[in-house]
Amino acid sequence: MASITVRNLDDNLKSRLRLQAARHGRSMEEEVRVILADSLMLPSASAAGAMGLGSRIRAHFAELEGVELELPPRISSPEPADLT
């Protein structure tokens, strides 16, 4: 296994890391390993093409080439809710 040293770590950041590790019942070193593993497992914005959610959904279903749904005729006019 490899090891790294992080120099010039902000004291406030180190303190927050220590508190987060304690909340999770881990050492600071283990907490850093988990944070790194979690962040590197997520797909990066560039891997998703930096598209928004709507664009990604559309791209996912693009091969279906759209579906036209028949809308039923409106029988009555919409009325405001009676809140009394």
N, C-alpha and C positions, 0 to 999 in steps of 0.2 A: 504494500500500500504506500502511496505517496503522501507527503505532508507539505504544507505550505505555511508561510509566516505572513501575517498581515501587519504591516507597519503603519504608523500614523493613524490609528483607529481613534476616532473621536471618543472622548471620555463618556459623553452622553449616550452615544450609540452602544458602547461597551456595557454601560449600566443597563440600558434597555434590553440588550441581549441577555445579560445575566438574569434579569427579572423574568424574561420570557422563558428562558431555559428552566428556571425554578418552577414556574407555573406548569410547565410540561413534565417536570420531574426528570430533567436531563442535565448533563453537564453543559457548560458553554460550548465546548468542543463538539459534542454530539448535536447540540442545537444548530450550530453552524453547518454541520454535515447535512442535517435534515433540510435546512433552508436551501442550501445549494442544490441538493438532489431534487427538491420540489420545484425550484425555479427553473432548473434545466430540463425537467420533464415536460413542462408546459410548452405548447407550440408557440413559437415566437410570432410577433406581429408580421415580420417579413415572410414567414412560412405561410401565413394565412393571406398573404398578399396585401396586408394592411387594410383589408376590407372590413366594413362594418357588419354587424350581425345580419341586417336585412340583405345585404349584397351576398353574404355567404350562404344564406338560406336560398336565395334565388338561384345562385350558381349550383347549389346542391340538387335542386329540383329542375334545372334547365332542360335536362334530357327528356322530361315528360312533355315538353313543348306546350305547356299550358292546358287548361281544362276550362271549357265554357260551361257554366252552370245555367240552367234555365231558372229564371226568377219567377215565382208565382205572382199573379196579378194582385195588386193591393186592393183589398175589399173595402176598407174604411180608412178614413183619415186618422192620423195619429192624434191622440188627445193627451193633454197634460195629466199627470198623476194627481189623484185626489188625496191630499195629505191631511184632510180633516178627520 
